[in-house]
Amino acid sequence: MLRISKKASLTSSLVRCFSTTTHLLRRQRLVILGTGWGSYSVLKHINKKLFDVVVVSPRNHFLFTPLLCSTTVGTLEFRSIIEPVRNTGFRDEHDFQLAEATALFPKERKVVCKSTLNNEVVEFNYDKLVIGVGAVSNTFGVPGVYDHAFFLKEIADARKIRNQILKNFELAVQPGISEEDKRRLLHFVIVGGGPTGVEFGAELYDFVRQDVNRLYSHEKVNVRVTLIEAQHILPSFDEKLRTYAEKKMKQCEQFKLLQSSVTEVHQDGVTLKGGDKIRCGLVVWSTGLAPRSFTASLDLPKNKAQQLLVDECLQIKGVEDSSLFSVGDCSFVEPNPYPCTAQVAEKQGLYLAKSLALYAEGKNSEVKPFSWSNLGMLAYLGGYQGLADFPTNKLQGFKSWLLWRSVYLTKLGSWRARFQVPFDWTRTFIFGRDVSQF
């Protein structure tokens, strides 16, 4: 018969207790790819007592995309709608890296990244990985888009568009410019009638109506804006609101809605289906989403659009150890998919932050499937007119514009932004938009 002394038994119990406590206190390593709506929401809400958080992204800020169009003409300034990622607080300054993910090895729990500063390759091991890299604009294989069109997804895109608009107006007043070239330079074409295309057109219309009259009064007659959409604008909105939007935009002087599709983009214009050509000085392309090269390259379950398939708990399918998750536009929830919107991505990030904490605490059974309720959609139409499409109510006109501004003001991520944005709005209203090129 084996006898164990009371002293030995007590020592053994203390060792087991210490081991259990050490295991519970050990922080897991969470790597987050991206700083968009979903991934940034995870970062803001994750319990950093349970995780060592590492963020890898080619940009060091979060972008409030609903107001991005306002920066293209100077209604808002660029820095007013971005939040530095490092302001969220990291345990170590090395826990944020300006880099892009290039390869993933799920079995080894390792992600390979390439620095956007010096192309140096860096590897990160993880316990949990969140892929929230978003998507890029879909060109549908149309020739010339990458070479001659402007996208509107990032602050850098908005800056390029703003500079090109101002450059075109300055070129139009140069001596020796023909009337034909003036009409081309000041003809702006928008491809895609979703919220981005419509709101960019609205901001451009306001710029022409409020500032071109003051600064380039002799050239106003040459300014035209054409929005090209194969079907109806704002397809996700209620039909009555869509009809109202189309009616309002058609009433705008020098603004044209064209129901067609683009087959090629040139340096000086676009070719339409049927062969007609439109000469213009700027093409902004905003037609749907396509996967990033990293997402498309992953050997993981994906749908036809190359989005990562995730279950109702946002875990990537086909991974046995429950270490991979995905949020936002790069993911597709089965069996009940959700729209690719900032609203959905933000809620997914909040949900996942809470779920990861439960996993880390060993409370897997308490994790419930992700659910989302549509809170509504807003859009700006220009001329202090807007749309508000809520599940229980549909609004249009001036009141909707006030609501559009109020809602987005409250959704901004910091008090700095909540001060800066209304300051920009007030400055623009009193003094006009800044047309400096830099």
KALIN-V507395 format. One line per field, one symbol per residue. ss: DSSP state (H for helix, E for strand, - for the rest). phi: phi as a letter, one per 30 degrees, with the letter a starting at -180 (. if undefined). psi: psi as a letter, one per 30 degrees, with the letter a starting at -180 (. if undefined). A space follows every 10 residues. Layout:
ss->???
phi->???
psi->???
//
This chain:
ss->-----HHHHH HHHHHHHHHH HHHHH--EEE EEE---HHHH HHHHH----- EEEEEEE--- EEE-HHHHHH H------HHH HEEEHHHH-- --HHHEEEEE EEEEE----E EEEEE----- EEEEE--EEE E---EEE--- --E-HHHH-E E---HHHHHH HHHHHHHHHH HH------HH HHHHH-EEEE E---HHHHHH HHHHHHHHHH HHHHH-HHHH HH-EEEEEE- --------HH HHHHHHHHHH H---EEEEE- -EEEEE--EE EE----EEE- -EEEE---EE E-HHHHH--- -E-----EEE ----EE---- ---EEE-HHH EEE------- -HHHHHHHHH HHHHHHHHHH ---HHH---- ------EEEE EE--EEEEE- ---EEEEHHH HHHHHHHHHH H---HHHHHH HHHHHHHHHH H-------
phi->.dccdddddd dddddddddd ddddddddcc cccjbddddd ddddcddddc bdcbcbadbc bccddecded ddbjdbcedd cbbeddddjb dbdddbbdac dbabbdddhb bcbbddcbid dbcbdbcbbc cbdibcddch iddidddbcc cbbbeddddd ddddeddddd ddcddidddd ddddeccccc cjcdeddddd dddddddddc cdedcbedce dcdbbbccbd bcdhdddeed dddddddddd dddicbcbda bccaccdclb ccdjjdccda cabccbbibb dddddddddb ebdddidddb ddcidddicd chccbbbidd bbdcccdbdd bddddddddd ddeddddddd dicedddcdd bbcddjbbac cjiicbbbcc ecabbajddd dddedddddd dedbdedddd ddddededdd ciddcdca
psi->kkkkleeeee eeeeeeeeee eeeefkkljk kkjlhaeeee eeeefkjfff kjkkkkkfkg lkkiefgeef ffggelleff glkkefffjk ekfffkkjlk kflkieefhk kklkkfeggk kkkkllekkj jhfallkkfg gkkfeeeflk lifleeeeee eeeeeeeeee efgkkfklee eeeeegjkkk jkgaeeeeee eeeeeeeeee eeeeeheffe ffkkkkjkke cklhfflkee eeeeeeeeef fkkgkkkjja lkfkklegal klkffkkkkl fkkkjiiakl lleeeffkil klafggkkkl afggkklgje ghfklklafg ljkkfjllli leeeeeeeee eeeeeeeeef ggheffklkk lkkjflklkk flhhklkjjl efkkllaeee eeeeeeeeef fkflfeefee efeeeeeeee flkkgkk.
//
